[in-house]
Amino acid sequence: MKTPHSFSGQRYGETTREILSYLLLAGVIVISATSPYFLINIARAISKDKKFFKRKIEDYKIARAAKRLQDNRLIILKELENGKFSVELSEKGKRKIKEIQFDGLTVKKPDFWDKKWRVVIFDIPDKYRRRSRDALRDKLKEIGFCQLQKSVWVFPYPCENEIQFLCELFNITPFVNIIVAESIYDDIKLKKYFKMF
């Protein structure tokens, strides 16, 4: 059973997280407001996208989740002409979905190793982004990176997109670099760490 993600004292289930993710990808959706329960129209507009929503979700559940997102100012409803409304993420909503993506971030292990090492190096100034540096280090540990030196971390599988996401999330892109190396001197310890024997 999945545990709902929580932030700022609020608990959000899978449907709510999916709505946030959908709006992040879609940008803005436009709905009709002809019904007094027009949040149902949000549900119908979203649930039509079968490419995104693989599972069947009842309209009322999506509407209830959308109402909660509106109450918590994670989505913005704007009245348009001809009795229609636009629905989009607020800046707060964009931050929250990034937090959710951060919590669930992993790197998929391929079937075969391409015999290349991904080396993440960073030099993040203390006085500006110490918390970001600590959060990056903690996430690298969680993903499974091996610390080679103080600010040098190694991973055997492609992870460039994930590292780029972390850099953008923490606003530390200028201070982080990724090197793809075909060999590292005396990598026996690394191969043992990653169980590659």
Number of C-alpha atoms within 10 A of each C-alpha: 3 6 9 14 16 13 11 6 6 9 11 16 13 12 17 22 18 16 23 24 20 18 19 17 10 12 11 14 14 17 22 18 19 11 9 7 10 16 21 22 20 24 22 17 15 20 20 10 11 10 7 13 15 9 8 8 12 11 18 14 14 23 20 16 23 23 17 15 21 17 11 12 15 20 23 17 17 11 14 13 6 9 10 14 18 16 19 21 26 17 12 12 22 17 14 19 20 17 16 16 15 15 11 9 15 15 15 10 11 9 6 7 12 11 10 16 20 19 21 22 18 19 14 19 12 11 7 10 14 12 13 19 22 13 14 19 17 12 18 20 13 11 13 16 23 18 17 14 9 9 14 17 20 23 21 22 19 18 17 16 10 13 20 16 16 22 19 11 16 15 12 20 16 11 13 16 16 17 13 16 13 10 10 12 5 8 11 11 11 19 12 10 13 13 8 10 7
